[in-house]
């Protein structure tokens, strides 16, 4: 669900390293919003990342 319908941006995985250099898994989630979007003249609800909303790749309904 946490995936942009426009640019396919999703969660990234890596390793969190503490000050004492203990390592554990970490996940960075994309900033995804559920918005109403105009697609081919019809309104549709999609999950879109905020960078696509700000850049104008999507027209809100």
C-alpha positions as CSV (number, residue, x, y, z in Angstrom):
1,X,0.0,0.0,0.0
2,X,2.8,2.5,0.8
3,X,3.7,2.9,-2.9
4,X,3.2,5.8,-5.2
5,X,0.9,5.0,-8.2
6,X,2.7,7.5,-10.4
7,X,6.5,7.1,-9.8
8,X,6.4,3.7,-8.0
9,X,8.3,5.2,-5.0
10,X,8.1,2.8,-2.0
11,X,9.9,1.9,1.2
12,X,13.7,1.7,1.4
13,X,15.6,-0.6,3.7
14,X,19.0,-0.1,5.3
15,X,20.9,-0.5,8.5
16,X,20.7,1.8,11.5
17,X,24.0,2.3,13.2
18,X,24.1,3.6,16.8
19,X,26.9,5.7,18.4
20,X,28.4,2.5,19.8
21,X,28.2,1.0,16.3
22,X,25.5,-1.5,17.1
23,X,23.6,-2.3,13.9
24,X,19.9,-3.0,13.4
25,X,17.5,-3.0,10.5
26,X,15.8,0.3,9.5
27,X,13.0,1.1,7.1
28,X,12.4,4.5,5.5
29,X,8.8,5.0,4.2
30,X,7.8,7.2,1.4
31,X,5.5,10.1,2.2
32,X,2.3,8.7,0.6
33,X,-1.1,10.4,0.7
34,X,-4.5,9.1,-0.4
35,X,-5.9,11.8,-2.8
36,X,-8.7,12.2,-5.3
37,X,-7.1,12.5,-8.7
38,X,-8.5,13.3,-12.2
39,X,-7.7,10.4,-14.5
40,X,-9.1,10.6,-18.1
41,X,-11.8,13.1,-17.0
42,X,-13.0,10.8,-14.1
43,X,-12.3,11.2,-10.4
44,X,-10.3,8.4,-8.9
45,X,-8.7,7.8,-5.4
46,X,-5.0,7.0,-5.6
47,X,-2.0,6.8,-3.3
48,X,0.4,9.5,-4.5
49,X,3.7,10.6,-2.9
50,X,4.0,14.3,-2.0
51,X,6.9,14.9,-4.5
52,X,4.5,14.0,-7.3
53,X,1.8,16.2,-5.9
54,X,4.2,19.2,-5.6
55,X,5.8,18.8,-9.0
56,X,2.4,18.8,-10.8
57,X,2.5,15.3,-12.2
58,X,-1.0,14.7,-10.8
59,X,-4.1,17.0,-11.1
60,X,-6.3,16.9,-8.0
61,X,-10.0,16.5,-8.4
